[in-house]
Amino acid sequence: MNYIEHLSKDTKLRKVLSEQDPVELTPRKNIPLRLCASIMSQQLSTKVAKVIFHRFLDLYGGKEPTPRQIAETPFETLRGIGLSNAKTQYVLNVAQFAIEHKLDDKKLKKMSDEEIVALLTQIKGVGRWTVEMLLMFTLGREDVFAVDDYGIQSAMKKLYKLDDSNKKEFKQKMQAIAAKWSPYRTYACRHLWQWKDDG
């Protein structure tokens, strides 16, 4: 896998890579639904997020709903699976936006990363981080760097001995290190998350 060769030029990252199996990016279908799932899982542990997502699918007989089906689900019903008022509203916002903009996998796959960020962050409740997770985990884009992700920040702070007392400078340093990983920044992020979890 050529990404490992490229990322191994970074000696600190090379050590992380040598202790782990290679990762594969597998694009997934039904992007609007994945965006809803991403909103539901914000600030929750993976375990709790899974439970809530399963309850969500149960509302639709265990099948993946279309944006229209989600949009037609009463607020209280969505609220009842354990979502906060804000998250319930955001999920409905995504469904509505997907209908109005005829968002489907084909349309999004043709767009560049930044075009997708610009489009989807128009939805109230969807920030840049949420779209970056979508680009990495659903669209399988190879060169995404989530500078605002807490896990990536703590991993890089530890691995590169960075000082984060000045947030702006800290993020600039992270960006500068990550620039050398391009065009495989997603892979680097995936390995850093795993390293942080293993550590």
C-alpha positions, 0 to 999 in steps of 0.5 A: 500500500503506497500510503504507508511508504509516503507517511513513513517519511514522517519518522514519528508517524512511522513508529505508529504505522509499524505497530498497526495493520494498514487501514482501508477506506471503504465508501458507504452508500446513503450519504444523507443517512450517514450524515444523520447518524454522524449528528446523532453520535456527536458527544456520545461514546461509540457504544451509546451512539450504536444503540441510538442508531439501532433504535432509529432504524427500528422506527423504519422496520430495521431498514435504512430510511430515505430523507423523505421518510425521516422528514415525515417522522414526527419530532416526538418520535425521533425525540423518543429514541434518546435524541436531544431536542437540538439533535432531533431538529438537526436530523430533520434539517438534514432530511429536509435539506437532502430533499430540497437539494436532491442530495444523493450519493451520485451528486456528492461523489462528483464534488470536491471535498471543499465543495461538499464542506461548503454545501453541507455546512449550510445545514443548521447543526452541521459543522465542518467536523461533521462533514470531515467525518463524512468525507473520511468514513462515508465517502472514503476520501483520502486526504482529509485532515480533521484539525478540530477533532479532539482525538487527533489533537490529543494524539498529535500533542503527545506524538509531536510534543506540541504545546496547546496553550495557544489554540491558534498556534497549536492548530497551525503547527498541526496543519504544518505537520499534516501538510507533509502527509498529503495526499493521504491525510485521512489514513494518518488520522485513522492511524492516530485515532487507533494509536490514541485508543491503544495507548 
